């Protein structure tokens, strides 16, 4: 049991800290193209949606019954809705493409990009705008950190149920954390010119995920039984479906590759279904 708990915590940490991959893309690597981002986010949504309905909610129904499981499922969705409404967070691509909003539109509005070359914006850092953009990056980091907290619960709970299931959930969460890391690090890097600050703020926003998993372990493990796990799995299913429908699919479509994003959803569902079938 202790080894399973340790593995579940490790998965949550790796999924959460994938935000740092997004910061590395901003700092060192060419930005991923819209086709790649649409496919990746769609894939993540497909994995999370199928595993929520086929595996997590189903286990909840078996453990606590149809009505309690569905009430808990919708309770998880409502909880995430309230968190999203009270503490909104927006990462690149949510209303525009990544390069237009974060590395183009948002920074240009702040006076931090000067188009001296077609297709090759040049960074600039006017002092009057730096504080505003830095504040934006820090608020995005805070919002994403709070949203990552229940995601840590999701990967931890899935791994307790089945280590292979936990891996699938952690991979899906990690894929959608990468653009969140982009959202945090781009404004911080543009405002300060510091690679280390951009990286560490992205890192801190992802730390909330293993913290959520750790608190879940501390609070629930002493009382963990089949019924408690059933409620937890049903709630996590609701959380993951909300994330998929409210964030991943809209963001994937916002890259202007709507058909490719749906292809990603279908491929993610098929891969997850195949993996679950092989685990039987």
TAFENVEN-V407191 format. One record per residue. RES is the residue in one letter. OMEGA is omega in radians with two decimals (none if undefined). D_LAST is the distance of its C-alpha to the last C-alpha in Angstrom with 2 decimals. Layout:
# TAFENVEN-V407191
[[RES OMEGA D_LAST] [RES OMEGA D_LAST]]
This chain:
# TAFENVEN-V407191
[[X -3.13 21.37] [X 3.12 24.15] [X 3.10 22.24] [X 3.12 19.43] [X 3.12 22.28] [X 3.11 23.99] [X 3.13 21.03] [X 3.10 20.61] [X 3.12 24.36] [X 3.11 24.38] [X 3.14 21.86] [X 3.13 24.05] [X -3.13 27.12] [X 3.13 25.97] [X -3.11 24.92] [X -3.05 28.23] [X 3.01 30.43] [X 3.01 29.30] [X -3.14 32.32] [X 3.07 34.39] [X 3.08 33.07] [X 3.13 34.71] [X 3.11 37.92] [X 3.08 37.95] [X 3.13 37.69] [X -2.97 40.74] [X -2.95 42.71] [X -2.93 42.12] [X 3.04 40.20] [X -3.11 40.92] [X 3.08 39.20] [X -3.10 36.02] [X -3.11 36.87] [X 3.13 36.07] [X 3.12 33.77] [X -3.11 31.60] [X 3.13 31.63] [X -3.14 30.86] [X -3.09 27.87] [X -3.12 26.56] [X 3.06 27.03] [X 3.09 25.62] [X 3.13 22.44] [X 3.13 22.21] [X 3.13 22.84] [X 3.12 20.15] [X -3.06 17.46] [X -3.13 18.86] [X -3.10 19.37] [X -3.10 15.99] [X 3.12 14.18] [X -3.09 16.95] [X -3.02 16.66] [X -3.02 13.00] [X -2.99 11.79] [X -3.13 15.02] [X 3.13 17.17] [X 3.09 14.66] [X 3.08 14.26] [X 3.12 18.03] [X 3.14 18.63] [X -3.06 16.79] [X -3.00 18.79] [X 3.11 22.19] [X -3.02 22.44] [X -3.06 22.73] [X 3.12 26.22] [X -3.13 26.08] [X -3.13 22.85] [X 3.06 24.43] [X 3.11 27.72] [X 3.09 26.16] [X 3.14 24.33] [X 3.04 27.72] [X 3.07 29.39] [X 3.12 27.37] [X -3.14 28.48] [X 3.12 32.05] [X 3.11 32.14] [X 3.08 31.24] [X -3.14 33.80] [X 3.09 36.45] [X -3.11 35.72] [X -3.13 35.97] [X -3.09 39.15] [X -3.10 40.86] [X -3.09 39.88] [X 3.01 39.44] [X -3.07 38.37] [X 3.03 38.64] [X -2.95 37.46] [X 3.11 38.59] [X -3.07 37.72] [X 3.06 37.28] [X 3.12 40.40] [X 3.07 41.39] [X -3.09 40.05] [X -3.05 39.58] [X -3.12 42.64] [X -3.05 44.79] [X -3.00 44.16] [X -3.05 43.55] [X 3.10 45.20] [X -3.02 47.67] [X -3.06 48.52] [X -3.11 48.01] [X 3.11 49.70] [X 3.08 52.40] [X 3.13 53.18] [X 3.11 53.61] [X -3.05 55.91] [X 3.10 53.72] [X 3.09 53.27] [X -3.12 56.16] [X 3.10 55.57] [X -3.09 57.86] [X 3.13 55.80] [X 3.10 53.88] [X -3.12 50.18] [X -3.14 50.92] [X 3.12 51.63] [X 3.11 53.48] [X 2.97 52.72] [X -3.08 55.61] [X 3.08 55.93] [X -3.04 58.85] [X -3.08 59.45] [X -3.08 59.97] [X -3.02 56.40] [X -3.11 54.48] [X -3.14 54.34] [X -3.12 53.01] [X 3.09 50.23] [X 3.10 49.31] [X 3.10 49.16] [X 3.14 46.82] [X -3.12 44.44] [X 3.10 44.50] [X 3.07 43.88] [X 3.11 40.91] [X 3.13 39.58] [X -3.13 40.08] [X 3.14 38.40] [X 3.10 35.35] [X 3.13 35.18] [X 3.11 35.14] [X -3.14 32.46] [X -3.08 30.30] [X 3.12 30.46] [X 3.08 27.79] [X 3.05 25.58] [X 3.06 25.62] [X -3.09 24.46] [X -3.12 21.52] [X 3.12 20.18] [X -3.11 21.01] [X 3.11 19.32] [X 3.14 16.05] [X 3.07 16.10] [X 3.13 16.92] [X -3.10 13.90] [X -3.10 11.52] [X 3.13 13.34] [X 3.08 11.25] [X 3.10 11.72] [X 3.12 15.29] [X -3.13 15.84] [X 3.14 14.99] [X -3.12 17.34] [X 3.12 19.90] [X 3.14 20.11] [X 3.13 20.68] [X -3.14 23.27] [X -3.14 24.89] [X -3.10 25.43] [X 3.05 27.26] [X -3.10 29.21] [X 3.09 30.91] [X 3.04 33.26] [X 3.06 33.96] [X 3.04 35.24] [X -3.06 37.35] [X -3.12 38.83] [X -2.96 39.94] [X -3.07 41.30] [X 3.13 43.18] [X 3.13 45.80] [X 3.14 46.19] [X 3.13 46.74] [X -3.09 49.10] [X -3.01 51.10] [X -3.05 51.43] [X -3.08 50.94] [X 3.07 49.08] [X -3.08 45.84] [X 3.13 45.24] [X 3.12 45.68] [X -3.13 43.38] [X -3.03 40.68] [X 3.07 41.08] [X 3.04 41.07] [X 3.10 37.85] [X -3.10 36.47] [X 3.11 37.66] [X 3.12 36.07] [X -3.12 32.64] [X -3.14 33.32] [X -3.10 32.85] [X 3.06 29.07] [X 3.05 28.73] [X 3.09 31.52] [X 3.11 29.51] [X -3.13 26.58] [X 3.11 29.12] [X 3.07 30.84] [X 3.13 27.64] [X -3.10 27.00] [X -3.04 30.64] [X -2.96 30.98] [X -3.05 27.75] [X 3.10 26.44] [X -3.11 29.30] [X -2.99 28.30] [X 2.99 24.53] [X -3.07 22.86] [X -3.11 20.16] [X 3.13 22.64] [X 3.12 23.82] [X 3.10 20.36] [X 3.08 19.69] [X -3.09 22.96] [X -3.14 22.32] [X 3.13 18.97] [X 3.12 20.69] [X 3.12 23.70] [X 3.09 21.88] [X 3.11 20.24] [X 3.11 23.83] [X -3.08 25.14] [X 3.09 22.76] [X 3.11 23.42] [X 3.13 27.12] [X -3.12 27.07] [X -3.05 25.42] [X -3.05 27.90] [X -3.06 30.95] [X -2.92 30.80] [X -3.11 28.40] [X 3.10 28.94] [X -3.14 32.72] [X 3.11 33.21] [X -3.13 31.35] [X -3.08 33.58] [X 3.13 36.66] [X 3.10 36.70] [X 3.14 38.02] [X -2.98 35.03] [X -3.11 33.61] [X 3.14 31.96] [X 3.11 30.40] [X 3.10 28.99] [X 3.03 27.29] [X 3.10 25.96] [X 3.10 24.51] [X -3.11 22.89] [X 3.14 21.35] [X 3.10 20.19] [X 3.11 18.69] [X -3.12 16.76] [X 3.12 15.58] [X 3.14 14.61] [X 3.11 12.68] [X 3.13 10.93] [X -3.14 10.18] [X 3.10 8.94] [X 3.11 6.57] [X 3.14 5.40] [X -3.14 5.52] [X -3.10 3.80] [X none 0.00]]
